[in-house]
Amino acid sequence: DDDDDDDDDDDDDDDDKKPKSKVEAGEDNTPKANPTVENTTTTSAGPTTTTTLGPPTSVDWSISPIVIKGNFLYNAATGKRFFAKGIAYNPRNINYRGVTEGPRSDTCKAGSPPFPWLSYTADVAADELEAEWTPNLEAIAAMGANTIRLYNIDPANSHAKFMKKCADLGLYVVIPLTRMDWGYLPAFPSPDCYNMDIDEYGNVGVNVLTSAKLIVKQFSQYPNVLMFVVANEMPVNDKNGYASFPCVKALTRDIHHYQADCGRTMRRVPLMYTDMDMGGDRAQIAEYLTCSLESDDDAVDAYGLNVYSWCDQEYLDPSGVNNFQYSPYQNIRQDFQDFEKPFLFSEFGCTLGQMETVCPYKGGRTWVQIATFFNEFKEIMSGAIAFEFSMEKNQFGVALTPGFLEGQDELELLDTYYALQKQFQEHHVDTTWDGLEADSCNAKPTDVAPMTRTHKKSRCPSRDQWQHLQEQHRVDKVADWDTLPPTPEAPLWAVEGQAECPNYLVEGDILAEQCCHMSC
């Protein structure tokens, strides 16, 4: 309908401004020859990498893992419902000269950042960048956030200090499993996106599964890993992304199998796919990626939508009254009101229209839409991640990193930071469904209190449906969504002979909960 079309147009405008994975989201849809991975050597089985593990889950970090029950998230220790109040974290240490998108100011002058510039493929959470991320994380926690989302991880780096700092601040972390230069999931029609051999790069399936397993192996030990993102925005800048969704399900299946094979030596962190808000297509793609095709293993555990359509302070009905029914979120609520799995806004925050601001960034986004997450969406949503913390080339930030502007030597928090802080601190998840037995396999929110709607198990789209969707988007080749690519051979012994699974044990309630999903 017209509202969905408007949503799609708004998202396309904003999607051009936010970070994209090089292959998943279209910055460069042609895999590069000789991909460079720091401290690694590419072999036929993947990069040879030494992964330094941090403290295992047996260490008391005074933060408990989050588990899924029905379509809600719960604190595993307290049984209280959890809502991710998050922000995207991807700082590059640029100055104002690096701004290339959005309105420009004649009065702002570029400063001299004290920290080196970081490329988009850099790992901003590496322990070696502690001096950079420490004040940023403290500012994020002070804002009232409890979650951050990362976009690129190099498993050759240690992240023990970063994850411990996050835990100390009460921050959970959303970790990507695909990378930019090596270990990407290309927007090719299936099955090529999971089995193609590329000159001087190797097999895309072997490389992405190897890389993803290295990340899962390192990060599953940390109790404050909220979720792994198996892929992000596959069709944003490449129409063939609509034909690549079977590869997303294949990678989901293979990571779930990897988690099960490691058993009690690895915490089963939930897997999520995050996509742009595609208007009328959003529900069908969500259904496909959360349905069980071969088995439950190929279904993601949670679904994220990157939404940039709320660009006004109010949405008025014909009588002039602010009315949610006239907002761009109304159709999203309709599409996901019966969704059976946790649903998040994995990115949100329009910078157009009434939310636009110009350097030195007075005013800007007020984040008034957050109130709807805890009212109109209270039985549907389990989190929302604002985009983004630092001011980058696309001008979505809520803070200026040191040296962004001339004479600005410290981290500067903007008006929109304080507006977001106000909304996060004023609105809280409904406690009606607290008290659930989080380690019980059969526990569901309705055990505690009734819900207004029944949340139904996803059904895989029919052949006619997925064929029409792909043809509508004019993909180069219509892929068979009913058939998933086979699992590539990607053993971790091929990576410097390391063990396939971690060397710690998951115990207690966490073990009991994950045994609900696998044979123990």
C-alpha positions as a printed Julia matrix, in Angstrom:
520×3 Matrix{Float64}:
  0.0     0.0     0.0
  0.98    3.68   -0.13
  2.3     3.78    3.43
  4.57    0.81    2.8
  5.9     2.45   -0.35
  6.63    5.6     1.59
  8.45    3.59    4.23
 10.57    1.96    1.57
 11.52    5.28    0.03
 12.49    6.73    3.39
 14.62    3.72    4.18
 16.4     3.89    0.85
 17.35    7.51    1.54
 18.72    6.69    4.95
 20.32    3.4     3.95
 22.58    5.36    1.61
 23.89    7.19    4.66
 24.65    4.41    7.09
 27.44    1.81    7.15
 27.21   -1.08    4.76
 29.19   -4.27    4.66
 31.28   -4.19    1.51
 29.55   -7.15   -0.1
 26.35   -7.67    1.89
 25.15   -4.12    1.51
 26.61   -2.97   -1.73
 29.64   -0.77   -1.12
 31.41   -3.18   -3.45
 29.58   -6.27   -4.61
 32.56   -7.74   -6.42
 34.81   -9.75   -4.07
 38.35   -8.43   -4.1
 41.35  -10.46   -5.08
 44.03  -10.93   -2.46
 41.87   -9.86    0.52
 44.04   -8.58    3.33
 43.49   -9.8     6.88
 45.87   -8.49    9.51
 48.07  -11.12   11.13
 46.66  -13.9     8.95
 47.74  -15.94    5.97
 45.08  -17.16    3.56
 45.11  -20.89    2.8
 42.67  -23.1     0.93
 40.88  -23.69    4.22
 40.85  -20.07    5.39
 43.11  -17.61    7.18
 45.6   -19.01    9.65
 44.71  -17.12   12.8
 45.65  -17.34   16.44
 42.65  -16.44   18.58
 43.36  -15.24   22.1
 40.54  -16.23   24.4
 39.49  -14.16   27.38
 38.06  -15.36   30.69
 35.49  -18.18   30.41
 31.88  -17.91   31.49
 32.76  -19.49   34.83
 34.35  -16.18   35.86
 31.93  -14.01   37.85
 31.36  -10.95   35.71
 28.2   -10.02   37.64
 26.25   -9.9    34.39
 23.92  -12.69   33.33
 23.28  -13.99   29.82
 20.04  -13.13   28.06
 17.88  -15.99   26.78
 14.9   -16.26   24.44
 11.5   -17.42   25.62
  8.72  -17.12   23.1
  9.01  -13.73   21.42
 10.61  -12.07   24.46
 14.11  -11.82   25.87
 14.76  -12.67   29.52
 17.58  -12.31   32.01
 18.7   -15.89   32.65
 19.36  -15.27   36.34
 16.39  -13.12   37.36
 13.66  -14.24   34.98
 12.9   -10.59   34.26
 12.08   -9.44   30.76
 14.94   -7.72   28.94
 14.63   -4.92   26.38
 17.77   -3.91   24.49
 18.18   -0.13   24.67
 21.08    0.12   22.29
 23.28    2.21   20.08
 25.43    1.33   17.08
 29.16    1.67   17.72
 31.49    2.17   14.75
 33.87    5.14   15.34
 36.52    5.94   12.73
 38.25    8.95   14.33
 37.45   11.27   11.44
 37.25   15.05   11.53
 34.69   17.33    9.88
 36.61   17.16    6.62
 35.56   13.51    6.41
 31.85   14.38    6.23
 30.67   13.57    2.7
 26.89   13.21    3.08
 24.09   15.46    4.3
 24.03   19.22    4.9
 27.28   21.15    5.24
 28.18   24.13    7.42
 30.42   27.03    6.49
 31.22   27.77   10.14
 32.55   24.37   11.27
 36.26   23.7    10.8
 37.96   20.31   10.9
 40.03   19.51   13.96
 42.99   17.19   14.54
 41.95   13.82   16.02
 44.48   12.48   18.56
 43.86    8.9    17.49
 44.72    7.43   14.07
 42.0     7.16   11.44
 40.37    3.73   11.3
 39.28    2.22    8.0
 35.79    0.8     7.69
 37.26   -2.71    7.84
 38.97   -1.98   11.16
 38.0    -3.78   14.36
 37.0    -0.91   16.69
 36.52   -3.23   19.67
 40.08   -4.59   19.73
 41.77   -4.48   23.12
 44.63   -2.44   21.68
 42.2     0.47   21.23
 41.35    0.61   24.93
 42.27    4.3    25.25
 39.76    5.09   22.51
 36.78    2.96   23.48
 36.9     3.44   27.27
 35.43    6.98   27.39
 33.0     6.11   24.6
 31.6     3.1    26.43
 31.28    5.11   29.63
 29.31    7.77   27.78
 27.04    5.13   26.23
 26.3     3.59   29.63
 25.63    7.04   31.12
 23.07    7.58   28.37
 20.97    4.74   29.78
 21.82    2.22   27.08
 22.32   -1.44   27.94
 23.4    -2.7    24.5
 25.82   -1.78   21.71
 26.01   -3.15   18.2
 29.31   -3.75   16.41
 29.83   -4.11   12.65
 33.23   -5.69   12.03
 35.25   -8.13   14.14
 38.71   -9.53   13.47
 39.0   -12.81   15.4
 42.8   -12.48   15.28
 42.42   -9.74   17.92
 41.75  -10.13   21.62
 38.54   -8.53   22.88
 38.72   -9.64   26.52
 39.29   -6.12   27.9
 36.56   -4.64   25.72
 33.99   -7.24   26.74
 34.95   -6.92   30.43
 34.58   -3.14   30.3
 31.17   -3.54   28.68
 30.14   -6.06   31.35
 31.28   -3.75   34.15
 29.1    -1.0    32.65
 26.1    -3.3    32.23
 26.38   -3.34   28.44
 25.47   -6.29   26.24
 27.04   -6.58   22.79
 25.62   -7.59   19.4
 28.43   -9.22   17.38
 28.59   -9.59   13.57
 29.59  -12.94   12.09
 30.35  -11.69    8.58
 33.27   -9.41    7.81
 34.24   -6.85    5.2
 37.39   -8.08    3.45
 37.52  -11.76    4.33
 34.71  -14.01    5.45
 31.85  -12.19    3.74
 28.54  -13.49    2.46
 28.2   -12.07   -1.07
 24.93  -10.87   -2.59
 24.98  -13.54   -5.31
 22.0   -15.72   -6.27
 21.99  -18.95   -4.27
 23.82  -21.31   -4.28
 26.73  -19.2    -5.64
 26.7   -17.06   -2.49
 27.78  -20.13   -0.5
 29.75  -22.34   -2.86
 31.45  -20.18   -5.51
 35.22  -20.33   -5.95
 36.76  -16.9    -6.53
 40.23  -16.47   -7.98
 42.85  -15.5    -5.37
 40.22  -15.58   -2.63
 39.0   -19.14   -2.41
 35.62  -20.65   -1.72
 33.12  -18.16   -0.32
 31.36  -20.76    1.8
 34.54  -22.18    3.3
 35.84  -18.71    4.09
 32.67  -17.26    5.61
 31.98  -20.36    7.71
 35.59  -20.52    8.91
 35.56  -16.84    9.84
 32.16  -17.06   11.54
 33.21  -20.09   13.57
 36.33  -18.26   14.77
 34.17  -15.36   15.97
 31.62  -17.65   17.61
 34.39  -19.62   19.31
 35.97  -16.5    20.77
 32.86  -14.57   21.82
 30.5   -17.3    23.08
 32.43  -17.37   26.34
 31.34  -13.84   27.25
 28.03  -13.73   29.15
 27.25  -10.25   27.79
 27.14  -11.27   24.12
 23.46  -10.67   23.37
 23.32  -12.08   19.83
 25.35  -12.88   16.75
 24.24  -11.26   13.48
 24.58  -13.85   10.71
 24.15  -11.25    7.95
 23.0    -7.68    7.46
 20.94   -5.99    4.73
 21.7    -8.38    1.89
 19.57   -6.6    -0.75
 20.32   -2.96    0.13
 22.45   -2.02   -2.87
 22.32   -5.2    -4.93
 19.05   -6.6    -6.26
 20.58  -10.09   -6.21
 20.48   -9.95   -2.43
 16.86  -11.09   -2.76
 18.19  -14.28   -4.36
 20.83  -14.83   -1.66
 18.55  -15.51    1.33
 18.98  -19.32    1.09
 22.68  -18.69    1.83
 21.71  -16.77    4.98
 19.68  -19.77    6.09
 22.56  -22.11    5.2
 25.02  -20.11    7.33
 22.46  -20.02   10.16
 22.08  -23.81    9.94
 25.83  -24.38    9.95
 26.47  -22.12   12.94
 23.66  -23.78   14.88
 25.23  -27.15   14.03
 28.62  -25.86   15.16
 27.13  -24.73   18.47
 25.47  -28.11   18.94
 28.65  -30.02   18.05
 30.58  -28.12   20.71
 27.85  -28.93   23.24
 28.57  -27.89   26.79
 31.91  -26.33   25.86
 30.14  -23.38   24.19
 27.23  -21.17   25.19
 24.51  -21.19   22.54
 24.28  -17.48   21.73
 21.15  -16.65   19.65
 21.51  -15.83   15.95
 19.79  -12.85   14.33
 19.43  -11.53   10.79
 19.09   -7.77   10.35
 17.52   -6.2     7.27
 16.51   -2.84    5.94
 12.84   -1.99    6.2
 11.6    -3.05    2.78
  8.0    -1.99    3.09
  5.7    -4.6     1.61
  8.45   -7.26    1.42
  9.43   -7.08    5.08
  7.0    -9.67    6.44
  7.64  -12.28    3.74
 11.42  -12.13    4.15
 11.11  -12.27    7.94
  8.86  -15.32    7.63
 11.35  -17.07    5.35
 14.4   -16.48    7.52
 12.58  -17.53   10.72
 10.76  -20.55    9.28
 12.06  -24.12    9.55
 12.88  -25.36    6.04
 15.23  -28.34    6.45
 14.93  -28.18   10.25
 14.7   -25.65   13.07
 18.45  -25.12   12.71
 18.13  -23.03    9.54
 15.79  -20.53   11.23
 17.34  -17.49   12.9
 16.49  -17.1    16.59
 15.58  -13.4    16.33
 14.86  -10.84   13.64
 16.05   -7.26   13.29
 14.75   -4.46   11.1
 16.74   -1.29   10.32
 14.06    1.41   10.29
 14.55    5.06    9.29
 11.02    6.16    8.45
  9.99    8.15   11.58
 11.15   11.64   10.57
  8.58   13.94   12.24
  7.73   14.95   15.78
  4.07   14.01   15.32
  1.84   12.19   12.87
 -1.57   13.86   12.85
 -4.91   12.34   11.94
 -7.52   14.34    9.93
 -8.72   16.01   13.14
 -5.2    17.27   13.9
 -4.5    14.86   16.77
 -1.2    12.99   17.04
 -2.12    9.42   16.19
  0.11    6.34   15.93
 -2.24    4.9    13.32
 -0.97    7.56   10.89
  2.7     6.97   11.62
  5.09    4.95    9.42
  5.35    2.4    12.24
  1.7     1.34   11.98
  2.34   -1.08    9.1
  5.37   -2.54   10.86
  3.23   -3.27   13.9
  0.64   -4.97   11.7
  3.3    -7.1     9.99
  4.92   -8.3    13.24
  2.05   -8.34   15.75
  1.84  -12.16   15.6
  5.58  -12.79   15.13
  6.8   -15.78   17.14
 10.41  -14.72   17.74
 12.08  -11.7    19.33
 11.79   -8.68   17.06
 14.11   -5.68   17.31
 14.72   -2.43   15.55
 18.35   -3.33   14.87
 18.93    0.27   13.73
 16.68    3.32   13.9
 16.85    7.11   13.84
 15.9     9.23   10.83
 17.95   12.43   10.29
 15.68   13.96    7.64
 12.84   16.47    7.87
 12.2    17.72   11.39
 15.07   15.57   12.71
 17.74   17.15   10.53
 20.57   19.19   12.02
 23.68   20.92   10.7
 27.1    21.3    12.28
 27.66   22.3    15.1
 24.65   19.98   15.53
 22.28   21.89   17.76
 18.88   20.27   18.17
 18.36   17.36   15.8
 16.75   14.05   16.6
 14.45   14.01   19.64
 13.82   10.24   19.6
 10.14   10.71   20.49
  9.31    7.43   18.72
 10.91    5.49   21.58
  7.69    5.88   23.57
  5.91    3.68   21.01
  8.33    0.8    21.65
  7.0     0.49   25.2
  3.35    1.13   24.35
  2.1     0.23   20.86
  4.93   -2.34   20.47
  5.06   -3.57   24.07
  4.08   -7.15   23.2
  6.06   -7.18   19.94
  9.49   -5.57   20.36
 12.46   -6.72   22.42
 14.94   -3.99   21.61
 15.88   -0.95   19.59
 19.39    0.15   18.59
 19.84    3.84   17.79
 22.13    4.69   14.9
 24.83    5.73   15.85
 27.21    6.86   18.6
 29.97    8.78   16.81
 29.59   11.41   14.11
 30.82    9.91   10.86
 30.7    10.85    7.18
 26.91   10.4     7.08
 26.23   12.63   10.15
 24.12   10.24   12.21
 26.18   10.53   15.4
 25.11   11.63   18.88
 28.69   12.5    19.89
 31.79   14.06   18.37
 34.96   12.06   18.94
 38.02   14.1    19.99
 39.38   16.34   17.24
 36.3    16.17   15.03
 36.07   19.98   15.13
 38.77   22.6    15.51
 39.45   23.3    19.18
 37.4    20.29   20.34
 39.93   18.09   22.11
 37.56   15.95   24.21
 34.55   13.78   23.5
 31.59   16.11   22.95
 28.05   14.93   23.65
 25.45   16.56   21.42
 21.87   17.71   22.05
 20.6    14.54   20.42
 22.65   12.45   22.88
 20.83   14.06   25.78
 17.5    13.67   23.99
 18.18    9.95   23.59
 19.29    9.73   27.22
 15.99   11.33   28.3
 13.94    8.82   26.33
 15.94    5.8    27.48
 15.66    6.87   31.11
 11.95    7.65   30.93
 10.71    4.49   29.24
 11.07    0.94   30.53
  9.96   -2.52   29.48
  6.61   -3.72   30.82
  7.11   -5.93   33.9
  3.83   -7.8    33.39
  5.67  -10.85   32.05
  8.47  -10.91   34.66
  9.0   -14.0    36.79
  9.4   -16.58   34.03
 11.49  -19.7    34.69
 14.25  -18.92   32.22
 15.88  -22.36   32.42
 12.66  -24.2    31.63
 12.47  -25.54   28.08
  8.71  -25.08   27.86
  8.5   -21.66   29.5
  6.73  -18.94   27.56
  5.56  -15.42   28.43
  1.9   -16.47   28.59
  2.78  -18.73   31.53
  3.13  -15.52   33.52
  0.41  -13.34   32.0
 -1.88  -13.44   28.95
 -1.07  -11.6    25.73
 -3.54   -9.87   23.46
 -2.55  -11.88   20.37
 -1.32  -15.39   19.61
  2.25  -15.47   18.3
  2.36  -18.0    15.5
  5.19  -20.14   14.2
  6.58  -18.79   10.92
  5.55  -20.54    7.71
  7.94  -20.74    4.78
  6.69  -18.78    1.74
  5.36  -20.78   -1.18
  7.23  -21.19   -4.45
  4.87  -18.73   -6.12
  5.51  -16.16   -3.39
  9.3   -16.27   -3.42
  9.49  -16.48   -7.18
  7.24  -13.42   -7.54
  9.28  -11.46   -4.98
 12.54  -12.1    -6.83
 11.06  -11.38  -10.23
  9.55   -8.17   -8.9
 13.06   -7.05   -7.91
 14.49   -8.21  -11.25
 17.23  -10.42   -9.89
 19.69  -11.77  -12.44
 18.72  -15.33  -11.58
 15.75  -16.51   -9.54
 17.1   -18.69   -6.74
 15.31  -21.7    -5.3
 14.35  -20.67   -1.78
 13.24  -24.23   -1.03
 16.78  -25.62   -1.4
 19.71  -24.61    0.79
 23.36  -24.89   -0.29
 25.25  -27.78    1.35
 27.59  -27.26    4.28
 31.16  -26.52    3.18
 34.14  -28.25    4.77
 35.54  -25.64    7.16
 37.31  -27.35   10.09
 39.18  -25.07   12.48
 42.13  -27.47   12.61
 42.98  -25.95    9.21
 43.55  -22.65   11.03
 46.96  -23.22   12.6
 45.79  -26.57   13.96
 43.54  -25.07   16.62
 40.84  -27.01   18.42
 37.36  -26.97   16.93
 35.68  -25.95   20.2
 36.59  -23.82   23.24
 38.22  -25.32   26.32
 35.77  -24.16   29.0
 32.51  -25.68   30.21
 29.04  -24.16   30.31
 27.34  -25.08   33.56
 24.22  -24.61   35.67
 21.11  -22.86   34.38
 22.8   -21.75   31.16
 23.61  -25.35   30.28
 20.07  -26.41   31.14
 18.61  -23.69   28.89
 20.79  -24.47   25.89
 20.02  -28.17   26.21
 16.49  -27.15   25.25
 17.86  -26.49   21.76
 20.29  -29.39   21.31
 21.13  -32.86   22.54
 23.27  -32.7    25.69
